[in-house]
């Protein structure tokens, strides 16, 4: 029988026993929590696209940092009400989503893990995930940061130009990027025969708009979210027909390399304690005390 990995070598949180969790916390391992979504991704991609991508990236980066990182089970559900006009999407309320994330992360902190990084797989929720980290840092002694995975492709300024053929802006969902990654991870899971390009008509090139547009890698000064069905007839925003598995492999390698570097930096970052400047005794706990 193969030898079971030691706690030091194991990078899966859910593969440890409770006594090994004690050991992992004592070793000062950090927890990486992937956060996905179950939602439509056009006629060609499965509804697990966000979950699959973010989970694969987390595991690949953590495998390179076994002695420092534990990947927690992915949270698959998120606030993505805007896609509910398309069958298959599952959305939870924004407050419910945040409360769940906070409860899960506080669980890690309770067991002694003082560095937790949230890896967000659904860009429109980055503000909610950031608020989760903010709440953890103010209500516990743990340090919680967050990163939306697409930002990992902007670390090296010239990288996206090496693979991207789709026009900018306009690629933000079920597009060249996400389709290429899914092809690299599970080519049989993609129905490329049904891939259809669609660029939303509110883009600057179509309407001369200067401030309302969006893309994985940039947007106008005005953020104007809304129903996907009002912006796209098929749930696609971009050009998935330009995708390829070869592009996906290069994108995945770049994102994994940069996520590993993010893990290194976050691991070394100390928690900065607050300083109470009151000269008169306070009259009770803070309204948002640790629950």
HELIX and SHEET records of a PDB file:
HELIX    1   1 UNK A   13  UNK A   15  5                                   3    
HELIX    2   2 UNK A   18  UNK A   26  1                                   9    
HELIX    3   3 UNK A   49  UNK A   63  1                                  15    
HELIX    4   4 UNK A   81  UNK A   83  5                                   3    
HELIX    5   5 UNK A   94  UNK A  110  1                                  17    
HELIX    6   6 UNK A  123  UNK A  125  5                                   3    
HELIX    7   7 UNK A  126  UNK A  139  1                                  14    
HELIX    8   8 UNK A  149  UNK A  154  5                                   6    
HELIX    9   9 UNK A  160  UNK A  162  5                                   3    
HELIX   10  10 UNK A  176  UNK A  186  1                                  11    
HELIX   11  11 UNK A  187  UNK A  189  5                                   3    
HELIX   12  12 UNK A  192  UNK A  194  5                                   3    
HELIX   13  13 UNK A  204  UNK A  207  1                                   4    
HELIX   14  14 UNK A  228  UNK A  230  5                                   3    
HELIX   15  15 UNK A  240  UNK A  242  5                                   3    
HELIX   16  16 UNK A  245  UNK A  268  1                                  24    
SHEET    1   A 4 UNK A  69  UNK A  75  0                                        
SHEET    2   A 4 UNK A  30  UNK A  35  1                                        
SHEET    3   A 4 UNK A 115  UNK A 120  1                                        
SHEET    4   A 4 UNK A 143  UNK A 148  1                                        
SHEET    1   B 2 UNK A 214  UNK A 215  0                                        
SHEET    2   B 2 UNK A 218  UNK A 219 -1                                        
END                                                                             
